[in-house]
């Protein structure tokens, strides 16, 4: 189910005002997609400088942070949640990113890449731009926090008295602007970062459990089926290529023939390098949705042409420039109205798309592109 479909269901059951917290949070996701469409380079490049020049930030995080042994419960718990559950509460994500950038003084890009490998709900635009917002490179000022903030919003097991973050905001800000970095305790048992794999390195147990084939084996089996003497050659069907960022059974077109849903894991893109938890989550959904799952490359898509009457997939920003021209990309309906003009701030964008709208229903019904005069 897409967010648009979910929003439509909610709007039919509840009268949610435009300023409702849930709608507002969805707005942030839509806004980050807006930024990506206008400024895709901001997924890896700062919009502007943060508290310090870029060269002041390290390329890699200290081992204590990656191993959840900083001695700061709020941070170590967040890292453990990320590894074990593939999910971190929004407050904890901001604390973790702020600690990474401003207390450990490490590049936000490194943090965004690290977190994206482990998040089950990882989205490139939301993740990268949220890290930039915390870093202060996509906002007017950096996001800082301290132990008092943690105690206000987190369970007691997360409280962090007597630690690096147990300081007033003026002291935290001094660290963010070049003050002395913290020292890490040596008496905390390290927690290793879970292994992360590229598609070509998926373990054999995955291939067996999820019945994943490489493209060569898949094409060989299909050819053998068609060459069987007792069975005439099958009529080509339209193929819906179900990729890891668009796992759904919804067909993009109405046709008289049956669709073949092919789970396709691209092996020749740098976009996929995930933890085992995330691979299991994605492959579980694919197994429920698809007729077959293969690991293939761009070259294999050309071979698919001989099996299918046509090739289709759902457009997604993670693979927006991956597909060859003969694979028809279908755009899902945007969650909220779109705008031609780039908005450098969320507040400006939100005002442009939500003005004169009272409820969620109004946002969804006004689904034409806004040119803003």
RABELTA-V777341 format. One line per field, one symbol per residue. psi: psi as a letter, one per 30 degrees, with the letter a starting at -180 (. if undefined). burial: b if it has 9 or more other ideal C-beta (glycine too) atoms within 8 Angstrom, else e. A space follows every 50 residues. Layout:
psi = ???
burial = ???
//
This chain:
psi = kleeeeeeeefffkiklegkeeeeeeeeeeeeeeeefeifffffkkella elleffklfklkeeeeghhfgjeeeeeeeeeeeefgkkkeeeeeeeeeee efefhkkeeeeeeeefffkegkkeeeeefeeeeefgfglfllkllaeeee feflleffkhkgaegilleeeeeeefgglkllkkkfgkkkjkkkkkklef gkleeeeeeghklleeeeeeeeeeeffkefklklkklkkjjjlfgijlfk kflklelkkjjjkjjkfhkgfjilleeeeeeeeeeeefelelklklleef eeffefflflkllkkkffgfgeklffjkkkklkkelklkekkkfleeeee eeffkgkeleeeeefiglkkfh.
burial = ebebebbbebbeeeebbbebeebbebbbbbbbbbbbeeeeebbeebbeeb ebeeeebbeebbebbbbbbbbbbbbbbbbbbbbebbbbeeebbbbbbbbb bbbbbbbbbbbbebbbbbbbebebbbbbbbbbbbbbbbbeebbbbbbebb eeebeeebbbeebbbbbeeebbbbbbeeeeebebbeebebbeebebbebe ebeeebbeebbbbbbeebbebbeebbeeeeeeeeeebbbbbbbbebbbee eeeeeeeebbbbbbbbbeeeebebbbbbbebbbebbbebbebbbbbbbeb bebbbebbeebbbbbbeebeeebeeebbbbeeebbbbbbeeebeebebbb ebbbeebebbebbbeeeeebeee
//
